[in-house]
Amino acid sequence: MKYSIYFPSCGYCGSKEDTSISHGMWAHRLTCEDYQDLIDRGWRRSGKYCYKPVLDRTCCPQYTIRCKAIEFRISKSQKTVLKRMNDFLLRDKRREGSSAEESAKVQATSSSSCGESETKPVQPTATSVPSSEDSTASKSTEKAVTPGSGPDPNKPPCRKAKELRRMRKQQKLAAKAPAEAERTEPSPDKHSNPTTARPNPTREDKDGRVTGKDSSSVSSTSFLEVGPDGKKPLEMFLSLAASDKPPAHKLEMKLVRSSPPSAEFQATFRDSYSLYRKYQMAVHHDTEDKCSEKTFRRFLCDSPLVPTKGEAGWPCDYGSYHQHYYVDGKLIMVGVVDILPKCLSSVYVFYDPDYSFITPGVYSALRELELTRKMYLQCQTFEYYYMGYYIHSCQKMRYKGGYFPSCLLCPESYRFVPIEPCKPKLDVSKYTRLNDAPTEPEAVERWLNSTMVLFEQQGMPYQIFRAICGDRQDPKVKEYASLVGPKVASRMLLFLG
């Protein structure tokens, strides 16, 4: 590792000044475990370059965001994306000409509150004929309704269709519950011991995982089934509906190791690079010289992560990959991801602009969530989907908060906090402490001497380096140790010239 501080221009607010401030270091070799600990302290990588924004000084603070994949609940706008994709695959149904507008609508955060819907004024109608005595009384008390002044005050307020559907659903569930309880309740057995018939107790640990003797069977597959509230899991929306006719298009997905490059990655490299070039020039309006093959390799193919053997039953090992999406044998999209000990981390996605009508960015995120959930079945610690940075001050980057349930990393306590209580704080201030719980401030002096450094081609603790150099102090080492944390500082080598 070689550490420095970086002042680039900002691509989010468009500032041409050096207002985007971040710490950075070049990583030559990095274990997947070390990188997992780094992203849990706010770091990300771009190729072999790792960076951590200085949130209290940068113009657009970037907070690490992750979603607990096994508890993911799909939103209405995300269902729309999957329906559009399934319509395309099954019936070749396309929505041409509206891709940019609809993509913006779909990627807007689904957790934002909706305003009241506008309704036309309701004209008063007589529904019954009152008696002569009631007629005079009602005339004195009834309010005359003027056309255009709003709904009829003599009628109950209108209820939204969504509210009525929710009410009918609750009534059905309430009527269904007693019948199911009778079916599932076991008949008493006077010879059985009630203590042995009781199921093994389970509990949740501090990270929300279910623990106990039968916890694996409870937590590993329940998220794939319809919930008690009737909500369908992600996998049901991703699967194509059964049909007598063959689908109009065939979708294939392949997970290809990018570093070190596998034989399949090398065989498909030209197709990937051509797709990247087309995407960057059409979507981000990059010039040809900015889309060179060298840039593509450095940005999206090179990785410092050292591959490590994955779990039994996994489709891959730990490391860096490209997820290829093919439609009828043609490469239309590539998702760049890292497979780490606790998560699938999304790095970048690029696609064929001709397929913008399927909203590829959202679709690839849902497919990556599906992959995370699938891999969780073999490893119960692999439960998170990291989406990079959430930038509340940048409206176009708020859509990441629409993947529920999501958490943001507190920049001071390094604890993940649910995003809902964070949003009001970020509305007030771009930078803020997100974790309300009191925590002890980190004392970097406790692990500074054990921080590993590389000096004259030899790895050694910082304490030994100081002894060799006559108790020499290097302020950069202390800053580096505080940024990477005690775990990484004791394992990773910081290069000292």
C-alpha positions as CSV (number, residue, x, y, z in Angstrom):
1,M,0.0,0.0,0.0
2,K,1.1,3.5,-0.8
3,Y,-1.0,6.2,0.9
4,S,-1.7,9.8,-0.1
5,I,-4.5,12.4,-0.1
6,Y,-6.3,13.4,-3.3
7,F,-8.2,16.6,-4.5
8,P,-10.1,15.9,-7.7
9,S,-13.0,17.8,-9.2
10,C,-16.5,16.6,-8.3
11,G,-18.5,14.6,-10.8
12,Y,-21.7,14.8,-8.7
13,C,-22.3,18.5,-8.2
14,G,-20.2,19.5,-11.3
15,S,-17.8,21.6,-9.3
16,K,-14.6,22.4,-11.3
17,E,-12.7,23.4,-8.2
18,D,-10.8,20.9,-6.0
19,T,-13.7,20.4,-3.7
20,S,-13.9,16.6,-3.7
21,I,-11.4,15.5,-1.1
22,S,-10.4,11.9,-0.4
23,H,-7.7,9.7,1.1
24,G,-6.2,7.3,-1.4
25,M,-3.7,4.4,-1.7
26,W,-2.6,2.1,-4.4
27,A,-3.1,-1.5,-3.5
28,H,-0.8,-4.0,-5.2
29,R,-2.1,-7.1,-3.4
30,L,-5.1,-7.2,-1.1
31,T,-6.8,-10.1,0.5
32,C,-10.6,-10.3,0.3
33,E,-10.8,-10.3,4.1
34,D,-8.8,-7.0,4.3
35,Y,-10.9,-5.4,1.6
36,Q,-14.1,-6.4,3.5
37,D,-12.8,-4.6,6.6
38,L,-11.8,-1.6,4.5
39,I,-15.2,-1.1,3.0
40,D,-16.7,-1.4,6.5
41,R,-14.7,1.7,7.3
42,G,-15.8,3.7,4.2
43,W,-13.3,2.7,1.6
44,R,-14.0,1.7,-2.0
45,R,-11.8,0.6,-4.9
46,S,-11.5,1.8,-8.6
47,G,-9.2,-0.8,-10.2
48,K,-6.3,-1.1,-7.9
49,Y,-6.8,2.4,-6.4
50,C,-8.6,2.4,-3.0
51,Y,-10.1,5.7,-1.8
52,K,-12.0,7.0,1.2
53,P,-13.8,10.4,1.0
54,V,-13.2,13.0,3.7
55,L,-16.8,13.4,4.5
56,D,-16.6,16.5,6.7
57,R,-14.6,18.4,4.1
58,T,-15.8,17.1,0.7
59,C,-18.5,18.9,-1.2
60,C,-20.7,15.8,-1.7
61,P,-20.3,13.5,1.3
62,Q,-20.5,9.8,0.3
63,Y,-21.8,7.3,2.8
64,T,-21.3,3.6,2.4
65,I,-24.7,1.9,1.8
66,R,-25.6,-1.8,2.1
67,C,-28.8,-3.8,1.9
68,K,-29.5,-6.9,3.9
69,A,-30.3,-9.2,1.0
70,I,-32.1,-11.9,2.8
71,E,-34.7,-9.4,4.1
72,F,-35.0,-7.5,0.8
73,R,-38.5,-6.4,-0.1
74,I,-39.1,-5.4,-3.7
75,S,-40.8,-2.0,-4.3
76,K,-43.5,-1.1,-6.8
77,S,-41.1,0.6,-9.1
78,Q,-38.7,-2.3,-9.1
79,K,-41.6,-4.7,-9.9
80,T,-42.3,-2.5,-12.9
81,V,-38.7,-3.0,-14.1
82,L,-39.0,-6.8,-13.8
83,K,-42.4,-6.8,-15.6
84,R,-40.9,-4.7,-18.4
85,M,-38.0,-7.1,-18.7
86,N,-40.3,-10.2,-18.6
87,D,-42.6,-8.7,-21.3
88,F,-39.5,-8.2,-23.5
89,L,-38.2,-11.7,-23.0
90,L,-41.6,-13.4,-23.4
91,R,-43.4,-11.3,-26.0
92,D,-40.7,-8.9,-27.4
93,K,-42.7,-6.0,-25.9
94,R,-40.6,-2.8,-25.9
95,R,-41.2,0.7,-24.7
96,E,-39.1,2.7,-27.1
97,G,-38.5,6.4,-26.9
98,S,-39.2,6.7,-23.1
99,S,-36.1,5.1,-21.7
100,A,-34.5,8.2,-20.2
101,E,-37.6,9.5,-18.6
102,E,-38.8,6.2,-17.3
103,S,-35.3,5.3,-15.9
104,A,-35.3,8.5,-13.9
105,K,-38.8,7.7,-12.5
106,V,-37.9,4.1,-11.7
107,Q,-34.6,5.0,-10.0
108,A,-36.2,7.7,-7.9
109,T,-36.3,6.4,-4.3
110,S,-39.4,4.3,-3.7
111,S,-39.3,5.1,0.0
112,S,-40.2,8.8,-0.5
113,S,-43.7,9.8,0.8
114,C,-46.4,10.5,-1.8
115,G,-48.5,13.6,-1.8
116,E,-52.3,13.6,-1.7
117,S,-53.8,12.9,-5.1
118,E,-55.9,15.6,-6.7
119,T,-59.6,14.8,-7.1
120,K,-62.3,16.6,-9.1
121,P,-65.1,18.3,-7.1
122,V,-68.0,16.0,-6.5
123,Q,-71.4,17.4,-7.4
124,P,-74.1,16.9,-4.6
125,T,-76.8,14.4,-5.4
126,A,-80.0,13.7,-3.4
127,T,-80.0,10.0,-2.2
128,S,-83.1,10.1,-0.1
129,V,-86.2,12.3,0.4
130,P,-86.4,13.6,4.1
131,S,-89.6,14.1,5.9
132,S,-91.1,17.6,6.1
133,E,-89.9,18.1,9.7
134,D,-86.4,16.9,9.0
135,S,-86.4,18.9,5.8
136,T,-86.6,22.3,7.5
137,A,-84.0,21.3,10.1
138,S,-81.6,20.0,7.4
139,K,-82.0,23.1,5.4
140,S,-80.8,25.2,8.3
141,T,-77.8,23.0,9.1
142,E,-76.7,21.8,5.6
143,K,-73.9,23.8,4.1
144,A,-74.5,24.9,0.5
145,V,-72.1,23.4,-1.9
146,T,-70.7,25.7,-4.5
147,P,-69.3,24.0,-7.7
148,G,-65.5,24.1,-7.6
149,S,-65.2,24.5,-3.8
150,G,-64.1,20.9,-3.1
151,P,-65.7,17.6,-2.2
152,D,-69.2,17.3,-0.8
153,P,-69.0,17.9,3.0
154,N,-72.2,15.9,3.5
155,K,-70.6,12.7,2.3
156,P,-67.8,10.6,3.9
157,P,-64.4,11.4,2.6
158,C,-63.1,9.4,-0.4
159,R,-60.7,6.6,0.3
160,K,-57.8,5.7,-2.0
161,A,-58.0,2.4,-3.9
162,K,-54.6,1.4,-2.3
163,E,-56.1,1.8,1.2
164,L,-59.2,-0.2,0.3
165,R,-57.1,-3.0,-1.1
166,R,-55.0,-3.1,2.0
167,M,-58.1,-3.2,4.2
168,R,-59.6,-6.1,2.2
169,K,-56.2,-8.0,2.4
170,Q,-56.1,-7.5,6.2
171,Q,-59.7,-8.8,6.5
172,K,-58.8,-11.9,4.4
173,L,-55.7,-12.6,6.5
174,A,-57.7,-12.2,9.7
175,A,-60.3,-14.6,8.5
176,K,-57.7,-17.1,7.4
177,A,-55.6,-17.1,10.6
178,P,-58.1,-19.0,12.9
179,A,-58.6,-21.8,10.3
180,E,-54.9,-22.3,9.8
181,A,-54.3,-22.3,13.6
182,E,-56.8,-25.2,13.9
183,R,-55.1,-27.2,11.2
184,T,-51.6,-26.7,12.4
185,E,-52.2,-27.1,16.2
186,P,-51.1,-30.6,17.2
187,S,-53.5,-32.8,19.1
188,P,-52.6,-33.3,22.8
189,D,-50.9,-36.6,23.7
190,K,-51.2,-37.5,27.3
191,H,-48.2,-39.8,27.0
192,S,-45.9,-37.1,25.5
193,N,-43.7,-34.9,27.5
194,P,-44.6,-31.2,26.9
195,T,-41.0,-30.1,27.4
196,T,-39.7,-32.3,24.7
197,A,-42.4,-31.4,22.2
198,R,-41.5,-27.7,22.4
199,P,-39.4,-26.6,19.4
200,N,-35.8,-25.5,20.0
201,P,-35.7,-21.8,21.0
202,T,-34.2,-19.3,18.6
203,R,-33.1,-15.7,19.2
204,E,-31.6,-12.9,17.2
205,D,-28.1,-11.7,17.7
206,K,-27.0,-8.1,17.6
207,D,-26.6,-8.2,13.8
208,G,-30.2,-9.5,13.3
209,R,-29.2,-13.1,12.5
210,V,-31.3,-15.9,14.0
211,T,-29.3,-18.2,16.3
212,G,-30.2,-21.4,18.1
213,K,-30.1,-25.1,17.4
214,D,-32.5,-24.9,14.5
215,S,-31.5,-21.5,13.3
216,S,-30.0,-22.6,10.1
217,S,-33.2,-24.3,8.9
218,V,-35.2,-21.3,10.0
219,S,-33.2,-18.5,8.5
220,S,-31.7,-20.2,5.4
221,T,-34.8,-20.8,3.3
222,S,-37.7,-18.8,4.8
223,F,-36.8,-15.7,2.8
224,L,-37.5,-17.6,-0.4
225,E,-41.1,-18.2,0.5
226,V,-44.2,-15.9,0.5
227,G,-44.1,-14.0,3.8
228,P,-46.9,-14.0,6.4
229,D,-48.0,-10.6,5.1
230,G,-48.5,-12.2,1.7
231,K,-45.5,-10.4,0.1
232,K,-43.7,-12.5,-2.6
233,P,-39.9,-12.9,-2.6
234,L,-37.7,-11.4,-5.2
235,E,-37.2,-14.8,-6.9
236,M,-40.9,-15.1,-7.8
237,F,-40.8,-11.8,-9.7
238,L,-37.6,-12.7,-11.5
239,S,-38.9,-16.0,-12.8
240,L,-40.7,-16.0,-16.2
241,A,-44.4,-16.9,-16.2
242,A,-45.2,-20.4,-17.6
243,S,-46.4,-20.2,-21.2
244,D,-47.4,-22.6,-24.0
245,K,-45.4,-20.5,-26.5
246,P,-41.6,-20.4,-26.4
247,P,-40.1,-17.0,-25.1
248,A,-39.3,-14.5,-27.8
249,H,-35.8,-14.0,-26.4
250,K,-33.4,-16.1,-24.4
251,L,-31.5,-14.5,-21.4
252,E,-28.2,-16.0,-20.2
253,M,-26.1,-14.9,-17.3
254,K,-22.4,-15.9,-16.7
255,L,-20.1,-15.0,-13.8
256,V,-16.6,-14.6,-15.3
257,R,-13.5,-14.1,-13.2
258,S,-11.8,-10.9,-14.3
259,S,-8.6,-10.9,-12.1
260,P,-6.6,-12.9,-12.7
261,P,-8.4,-13.2,-16.0
262,S,-10.0,-16.5,-16.8
263,A,-10.0,-18.1,-20.3
264,E,-13.6,-17.1,-20.9
265,F,-12.8,-13.5,-19.8
266,Q,-10.0,-13.3,-22.3
267,A,-12.2,-14.8,-25.0
268,T,-14.9,-12.3,-24.5
269,F,-12.7,-9.3,-23.7
270,R,-13.2,-7.6,-27.1
271,D,-17.0,-7.8,-26.8
272,S,-16.8,-6.3,-23.2
273,Y,-14.5,-3.5,-24.3
274,S,-16.7,-2.6,-27.3
275,L,-19.8,-2.5,-25.1
276,Y,-18.0,-0.3,-22.5
277,R,-16.9,2.1,-25.1
278,K,-20.3,2.4,-26.6
279,Y,-21.9,2.9,-23.2
280,Q,-19.4,5.6,-22.0
281,M,-19.7,7.6,-25.2
282,A,-23.5,7.4,-25.5
283,V,-24.5,7.7,-21.8
284,H,-21.7,9.7,-20.2
285,H,-20.7,11.5,-23.4
286,D,-17.0,10.6,-23.0
287,T,-14.6,11.3,-25.9
288,E,-12.9,8.4,-27.7
289,D,-9.5,9.1,-26.0
290,K,-11.2,8.7,-22.6
291,C,-12.6,5.3,-23.6
292,S,-9.3,3.6,-24.4
293,E,-8.6,0.0,-23.8
294,K,-5.9,0.9,-21.3
295,T,-8.5,3.0,-19.3
296,F,-11.0,0.1,-19.4
297,R,-8.4,-2.4,-18.1
298,R,-7.2,-0.1,-15.3
299,F,-10.7,1.0,-14.3
300,L,-12.8,-2.2,-14.5
301,C,-10.5,-5.2,-15.1
302,D,-7.5,-4.8,-12.9
303,S,-8.1,-5.7,-9.2
304,P,-5.8,-6.0,-6.2
305,L,-7.9,-8.8,-4.7
306,V,-6.2,-12.1,-4.2
307,P,-8.6,-15.0,-5.2
308,T,-9.5,-17.2,-2.2
309,K,-11.4,-20.5,-2.3
310,G,-15.1,-20.0,-1.9
311,E,-17.7,-22.0,0.1
312,A,-18.9,-25.5,-1.0
313,G,-21.7,-25.2,-3.5
314,W,-20.9,-21.7,-4.6
315,P,-20.6,-20.9,-8.3
316,C,-17.3,-19.0,-7.7
317,D,-14.5,-18.3,-5.3
318,Y,-13.9,-15.0,-3.5
319,G,-12.4,-12.3,-5.7
320,S,-13.3,-9.9,-8.6
321,Y,-15.8,-10.9,-11.4
322,H,-17.7,-9.6,-14.4
323,Q,-21.3,-10.8,-14.6
324,H,-22.2,-11.1,-18.3
325,Y,-25.8,-10.7,-19.5
326,Y,-26.6,-12.2,-22.9
327,V,-29.8,-11.8,-24.9
328,D,-30.0,-14.3,-27.8
329,G,-26.2,-14.8,-27.6
330,K,-25.4,-11.1,-27.7
331,L,-23.7,-9.4,-24.8
332,I,-25.9,-6.5,-23.7
333,M,-24.7,-5.7,-20.1
334,V,-21.8,-6.3,-17.8
335,G,-21.9,-5.9,-14.0
336,V,-18.5,-5.6,-12.2
337,V,-18.7,-7.1,-8.7
338,D,-16.4,-8.3,-5.9
339,I,-17.3,-11.4,-3.9
340,L,-16.1,-10.8,-0.3
341,P,-16.4,-12.8,3.0
342,K,-19.7,-11.0,4.1
343,C,-21.1,-9.5,0.9
344,L,-21.4,-9.1,-2.8
345,S,-20.0,-5.6,-3.6
346,S,-21.2,-3.8,-6.7
347,V,-18.4,-1.9,-8.5
348,Y,-19.9,-0.7,-11.8
349,V,-22.3,-1.6,-14.5
350,F,-22.3,-0.8,-18.3
351,Y,-24.8,-1.8,-21.0
352,D,-25.9,-1.5,-24.5
353,P,-27.8,1.9,-24.8
354,D,-30.1,0.2,-27.3
355,Y,-31.6,-1.8,-24.3
356,S,-32.2,1.2,-22.1
357,F,-35.9,0.5,-22.2
358,I,-35.4,-2.4,-19.7
359,T,-33.7,0.0,-17.2
360,P,-30.5,-2.2,-17.0
361,G,-29.1,-0.5,-13.9
362,V,-32.0,-1.5,-11.7
363,Y,-32.3,-4.9,-13.3
364,S,-28.7,-5.8,-12.7
365,A,-28.9,-4.7,-9.1
366,L,-31.9,-7.0,-8.6
367,R,-30.0,-9.9,-10.2
368,E,-27.0,-9.2,-7.9
369,L,-29.3,-9.2,-4.9
370,E,-30.7,-12.6,-6.2
371,L,-27.1,-13.9,-6.4
372,T,-26.3,-12.8,-2.9
373,R,-29.4,-14.5,-1.5
374,K,-28.5,-17.7,-3.4
375,M,-25.0,-17.8,-2.1
376,Y,-26.3,-17.1,1.5
377,L,-27.8,-20.6,1.4
378,Q,-24.3,-22.1,1.6
379,C,-22.8,-19.5,3.9
380,Q,-25.0,-17.7,6.5
381,T,-22.5,-14.9,7.0
382,F,-22.8,-13.9,3.4
383,E,-25.9,-11.7,3.7
384,Y,-25.2,-8.2,2.5
385,Y,-25.3,-6.4,-0.9
386,Y,-23.1,-3.3,-0.9
387,M,-24.1,-0.7,-3.4
388,G,-21.2,1.7,-3.2
389,Y,-21.9,5.2,-1.9
390,Y,-25.2,7.0,-1.0
391,I,-25.0,10.7,-1.7
392,H,-28.0,12.5,-0.1
393,S,-26.9,15.9,-1.4
394,C,-27.1,14.6,-5.0
395,Q,-30.7,13.9,-6.1
396,K,-29.7,11.4,-8.8
397,M,-27.8,9.2,-6.3
398,R,-30.7,8.9,-3.8
399,Y,-32.3,6.0,-5.7
400,K,-30.0,3.6,-3.8
401,G,-32.0,4.3,-0.7
402,G,-35.0,2.6,-2.4
403,Y,-33.6,-0.9,-1.8
404,F,-35.2,-1.9,1.4
405,P,-33.8,-2.5,4.1
406,S,-30.7,-0.4,3.6
407,C,-28.2,0.9,6.2
408,L,-25.6,3.7,6.0
409,L,-22.2,3.6,7.6
410,C,-21.7,6.2,10.4
411,P,-18.5,8.1,9.6
412,E,-17.6,8.5,13.3
413,S,-18.6,5.2,15.0
414,Y,-18.2,2.9,11.9
415,R,-21.6,1.3,12.8
416,F,-24.3,0.7,10.2
417,V,-27.5,2.6,10.9
418,P,-31.0,2.1,9.1
419,I,-31.3,4.7,6.4
420,E,-34.8,6.0,7.4
421,P,-33.7,7.9,10.6
422,C,-30.6,9.2,8.7
423,K,-32.5,11.0,6.0
424,P,-33.9,13.8,8.3
425,K,-30.4,14.4,9.6
426,L,-29.0,14.6,6.1
427,D,-31.7,17.0,5.1
428,V,-30.4,19.5,7.7
429,S,-26.7,18.9,7.2
430,K,-24.7,17.2,4.4
431,Y,-22.3,15.8,7.0
432,T,-23.5,14.4,10.3
433,R,-23.0,11.7,12.8
434,L,-25.6,9.0,11.9
435,N,-25.3,6.8,15.0
436,D,-27.2,8.2,18.0
437,A,-25.8,5.6,20.4
438,P,-22.8,6.8,22.4
439,T,-19.5,5.1,21.6
440,E,-16.0,5.5,22.9
441,P,-13.7,7.5,20.5
442,E,-11.1,5.3,18.9
443,A,-7.6,5.7,20.3
444,V,-5.2,5.1,17.4
445,E,-2.3,5.0,19.8
446,R,-3.4,1.6,21.0
447,W,-2.6,-0.1,17.6
448,L,-0.2,2.4,16.1
449,N,3.0,0.5,17.2
450,S,1.6,-2.8,15.8
451,T,0.8,-1.2,12.4
452,M,2.8,-3.1,9.7
453,V,5.0,-1.1,7.4
454,L,7.3,-2.0,4.4
455,F,10.7,-0.4,4.8
456,E,13.7,-1.3,2.7
457,Q,11.9,-4.4,1.3
458,Q,11.2,-5.7,4.8
459,G,7.9,-5.9,6.6
460,M,8.0,-4.8,10.2
461,P,5.8,-3.3,13.0
462,Y,5.9,0.5,13.1
463,Q,7.5,0.2,16.6
464,I,10.5,-1.6,15.1
465,F,10.7,1.0,12.3
466,R,10.9,3.8,14.8
467,A,13.7,2.0,16.7
468,I,15.7,1.5,13.5
469,C,15.3,5.2,12.5
470,G,16.1,6.7,15.9
471,D,12.5,7.1,17.2
472,R,11.5,8.8,14.0
473,Q,7.8,9.8,13.8
474,D,5.8,9.7,10.6
475,P,2.5,11.6,10.8
476,K,1.2,9.8,7.7
477,V,1.5,6.4,9.5
478,K,-0.8,7.6,12.3
479,E,-3.3,9.0,9.9
480,Y,-3.3,5.8,7.8
481,A,-3.7,3.6,10.9
482,S,-6.7,5.6,12.1
483,L,-8.4,5.4,8.6
484,V,-7.9,1.6,8.0
485,G,-8.6,0.5,11.6
486,P,-6.8,-1.9,13.9
487,K,-7.6,-5.1,12.0
488,V,-6.2,-4.0,8.7
489,A,-3.3,-2.0,10.1
490,S,-1.9,-5.2,11.8
491,R,-2.2,-7.3,8.5
492,M,-1.5,-4.9,5.6
493,L,1.9,-3.5,4.7
494,L,2.1,0.3,4.3
495,F,5.0,1.3,2.0
496,L,7.5,3.8,3.5
497,G,10.1,5.3,1.2
